[in-house]
Amino acid sequence: MQTIQELYTYEILTKDQPDLIEKAAECLAKTFIGVDVAGKWVQEPIIGYALQLPYEDFYQFTKEYIEANVHQGYCAIALDKEQKVVGALVGDTNVLEIMEEDIFEGTFVNMNIVMHVLEDIDERFLEDYKKRYGKDMEDGEVLHLFLLGVIAEHNRQDIVQGLGDILVKRATEEGLRLVLGEATNPKSMRLMEKYHGLTKYVDIEGNFIVHKYESNEHLNSIPSTVADGIYIIVKEL
């Protein structure tokens, strides 16, 4: 029987790998917009289900995000035996950015809804971070895991583990304080807690930082049985 190590290999992308960057963006875009994997429909609830964003637009957004941040060394991919990208986890160590104004237009205009939801919870996290640590967050302090996607048919959870391991290990070695993510559904939360110890962030007043879907007119179509909101999840290093 093959070991997982033989099934998949993991590597951190570099800026001089444009083909792999494109394949990573394809993997992520398919996972978010919606893809059939071994007869099971995989889809992210905000991007794919509620807003039904166009694949090409989200692919381009994802590709540009990777290109802008790959030099930091926190964009990891999983490759199968045929060297096909079957998983990707990409992040950065930038300070969480609060834009407030709309920046997307045309067929991708609804991506502004996504960004405002992220900014809602990110802004609350930044305020709590300042209270907790007595200073504003700076670049290079927190690994922000932004996008996770897996299109492999077998051992999908092992890929989540392998991708996360390589990035969390790097963040630890580089002396970062926290790993942070915005989890949009319980399944991704369970996986990140099980394999990497990320749990729902509790602010200094004892509350989760969450944006509830039922209170958002654009996202209240997401069934509560699928997900109730997007949560800040963290792991201290």
C-alpha positions as CSV (number, residue, x, y, z in Angstrom):
1,M,0.0,0.0,0.0
2,Q,1.3,3.4,-0.9
3,T,2.1,5.8,1.8
4,I,0.7,9.4,1.7
5,Q,4.2,10.6,1.2
6,E,4.3,8.7,-2.0
7,L,0.9,9.8,-3.2
8,Y,1.5,13.5,-2.8
9,T,4.5,15.8,-2.6
10,Y,4.4,19.4,-1.2
11,E,6.3,22.4,-2.1
12,I,6.4,26.2,-1.5
13,L,5.9,28.2,-4.7
14,T,8.4,30.8,-5.9
15,K,7.8,33.8,-8.1
16,D,9.6,32.1,-11.0
17,Q,7.1,29.3,-11.3
18,P,4.3,31.0,-13.4
19,D,2.8,27.6,-14.6
20,L,2.5,26.3,-11.1
21,I,1.0,29.6,-9.9
22,E,-1.6,29.3,-12.6
23,K,-2.4,25.7,-11.6
24,A,-2.6,26.6,-7.9
25,A,-5.1,29.4,-8.8
26,E,-7.1,27.0,-10.9
27,C,-7.3,24.5,-8.0
28,L,-8.4,27.2,-5.6
29,A,-10.9,28.8,-7.9
30,K,-12.5,25.4,-8.7
31,T,-12.8,24.6,-5.0
32,F,-14.4,27.9,-4.1
33,I,-16.7,28.3,-7.2
34,G,-17.7,24.6,-7.1
35,V,-16.3,21.4,-8.5
36,D,-17.3,17.7,-8.6
37,V,-14.6,15.6,-6.8
38,A,-15.2,11.8,-7.0
39,G,-18.9,12.3,-7.2
40,K,-19.1,14.8,-4.4
41,W,-19.8,18.5,-4.9
42,V,-17.2,20.8,-3.2
43,Q,-18.1,24.5,-2.9
44,E,-17.4,27.4,-0.6
45,P,-20.6,28.8,0.8
46,I,-20.0,32.6,0.2
47,I,-18.2,32.7,-3.1
48,G,-19.8,29.7,-4.8
49,Y,-23.2,29.2,-3.2
50,A,-24.6,32.6,-2.1
51,L,-22.9,35.0,-4.6
52,Q,-22.2,32.6,-7.4
53,L,-19.2,34.6,-8.6
54,P,-17.8,33.9,-12.1
55,Y,-15.0,31.3,-12.2
56,E,-12.8,33.4,-14.6
57,D,-13.0,36.5,-12.4
58,F,-12.2,34.6,-9.2
59,Y,-9.4,32.7,-10.9
60,Q,-7.8,36.0,-11.9
61,F,-8.2,37.4,-8.4
62,T,-6.6,34.3,-6.9
63,K,-3.8,34.3,-9.4
64,E,-3.0,38.0,-8.8
65,Y,-3.1,37.4,-5.0
66,I,-0.5,34.6,-5.3
67,E,1.7,36.6,-7.6
68,A,1.6,39.6,-5.2
69,N,2.5,37.5,-2.1
70,V,4.4,34.4,-3.3
71,H,7.8,36.0,-2.6
72,Q,7.0,35.8,1.2
73,G,7.1,32.0,1.0
74,Y,3.7,31.1,2.3
75,C,2.0,29.7,-0.9
76,A,2.1,25.9,-0.8
77,I,0.9,23.3,-3.2
78,A,0.3,19.6,-3.3
79,L,1.3,17.6,-6.4
80,D,0.2,14.1,-7.3
81,K,2.4,11.5,-9.1
82,E,1.6,13.1,-12.5
83,Q,2.8,16.5,-11.1
84,K,-0.8,17.8,-11.2
85,V,-1.6,20.5,-8.6
86,V,-4.3,18.8,-6.5
87,G,-4.2,21.1,-3.4
88,A,-3.1,24.6,-2.5
89,L,-3.0,26.7,0.7
90,V,-1.9,30.3,0.2
91,G,-1.3,33.1,2.7
92,D,0.8,36.1,3.6
93,T,2.3,38.0,6.5
94,N,0.9,41.5,5.7
95,V,-1.1,43.5,8.2
96,L,-4.8,42.9,7.6
97,E,-6.0,45.6,5.2
98,I,-9.2,47.5,5.7
99,M,-10.2,49.1,2.4
100,E,-13.8,50.2,3.2
101,E,-14.5,51.4,-0.4
102,D,-15.6,49.1,-3.2
103,I,-12.7,48.1,-5.5
104,F,-14.3,45.5,-7.8
105,E,-16.7,46.2,-10.7
106,G,-18.4,44.6,-13.7
107,T,-19.0,40.9,-13.5
108,F,-16.9,40.7,-10.3
109,V,-18.7,43.5,-8.4
110,N,-20.1,41.1,-5.8
111,M,-16.6,40.4,-4.6
112,N,-17.0,43.7,-2.8
113,I,-19.5,42.0,-0.6
114,V,-16.9,39.3,0.3
115,M,-14.3,41.9,1.1
116,H,-16.6,43.9,3.3
117,V,-17.5,40.8,5.3
118,L,-13.8,40.0,5.7
119,E,-13.1,43.6,6.7
120,D,-15.8,43.5,9.3
121,I,-14.2,40.6,11.2
122,D,-10.6,41.7,10.4
123,E,-11.2,45.2,11.8
124,R,-12.6,43.8,15.1
125,F,-9.6,41.4,15.3
126,L,-7.2,44.3,14.8
127,E,-8.9,46.3,17.5
128,D,-8.7,43.3,19.9
129,Y,-5.0,42.6,18.9
130,K,-4.1,46.1,19.9
131,K,-5.8,45.7,23.3
132,R,-4.2,42.3,23.9
133,Y,-0.7,43.2,22.8
134,G,-0.6,46.9,23.5
135,K,0.3,47.7,19.9
136,D,-1.0,47.7,16.4
137,M,-0.3,44.6,14.3
138,E,2.7,45.0,12.0
139,D,3.8,43.2,8.8
140,G,5.6,40.0,9.6
141,E,3.9,39.2,12.9
142,V,0.9,37.0,11.8
143,L,0.6,34.4,9.1
144,H,-2.8,35.0,7.4
145,L,-4.0,31.8,5.7
146,F,-6.2,33.2,3.0
147,L,-7.3,30.5,0.6
148,L,-7.4,26.7,0.8
149,G,-8.5,24.3,-1.9
150,V,-8.2,20.6,-2.6
151,I,-9.4,18.8,-5.8
152,A,-7.7,15.4,-5.1
153,E,-10.0,12.4,-5.1
154,H,-8.2,10.5,-2.4
155,N,-6.8,11.4,1.0
156,R,-8.1,14.9,0.9
157,Q,-7.7,15.5,4.6
158,D,-4.0,14.4,4.4
159,I,-3.4,17.1,1.9
160,V,-4.9,19.7,4.2
161,Q,-2.5,18.5,6.9
162,G,0.5,18.4,4.6
163,L,-0.1,21.9,3.2
164,G,-0.7,23.4,6.7
165,D,2.3,21.7,8.2
166,I,4.7,23.2,5.7
167,L,3.4,26.7,6.3
168,V,3.0,26.6,10.1
169,K,6.5,25.1,10.4
170,R,7.9,28.0,8.3
171,A,6.0,30.6,10.4
172,T,7.3,29.1,13.6
173,E,10.9,29.1,12.3
174,E,10.5,32.8,11.3
175,G,9.3,33.8,14.7
176,L,5.7,34.8,13.8
177,R,3.3,35.3,16.7
178,L,0.1,33.8,15.3
179,V,-1.5,31.9,12.5
180,L,-4.9,33.3,11.5
181,G,-7.6,32.4,9.1
182,E,-11.2,33.4,8.3
183,A,-13.2,30.2,8.3
184,T,-16.4,30.3,6.3
185,N,-17.9,26.9,7.2
186,P,-17.7,24.3,10.0
187,K,-15.9,21.7,7.9
188,S,-12.9,23.9,7.2
189,M,-12.9,24.9,10.9
190,R,-12.8,21.3,12.0
191,L,-10.0,20.4,9.6
192,M,-7.9,23.4,10.7
193,E,-8.4,22.6,14.3
194,K,-7.8,18.9,14.0
195,Y,-4.6,19.2,12.0
196,H,-3.2,22.5,12.9
197,G,-4.7,23.6,16.2
198,L,-6.5,26.7,14.9
199,T,-9.6,27.4,17.0
200,K,-12.2,30.2,17.1
201,Y,-10.6,33.3,18.4
202,V,-12.0,34.6,21.6
203,D,-11.6,38.4,22.2
204,I,-10.7,39.9,25.5
205,E,-14.4,40.2,26.4
206,G,-14.9,36.5,25.8
207,N,-16.7,36.7,22.5
208,F,-16.0,35.0,19.1
209,I,-15.3,37.3,16.3
210,V,-17.9,36.3,13.7
211,H,-20.0,37.7,10.9
212,K,-23.4,35.9,10.9
213,Y,-24.8,35.0,7.5
214,E,-28.4,35.4,8.6
215,S,-27.8,39.1,9.4
216,N,-26.4,39.8,5.9
217,E,-29.0,40.3,3.1
218,H,-26.5,39.0,0.5
219,L,-25.6,35.9,2.4
220,N,-28.7,34.9,4.3
221,S,-29.5,32.3,1.6
222,I,-26.7,30.1,3.0
223,P,-28.6,27.4,5.0
224,S,-27.7,27.4,8.7
225,T,-27.2,23.6,8.3
226,V,-24.3,24.4,6.0
227,A,-22.7,27.3,7.9
228,D,-23.8,30.0,10.3
229,G,-21.1,32.6,9.8
230,I,-17.5,33.4,9.1
231,Y,-15.2,33.2,12.1
232,I,-11.7,34.4,12.9
233,I,-9.6,31.3,13.8
234,V,-6.1,31.4,15.3
235,K,-3.2,29.4,16.6
236,E,-0.5,30.9,18.8
237,L,3.0,29.9,17.8
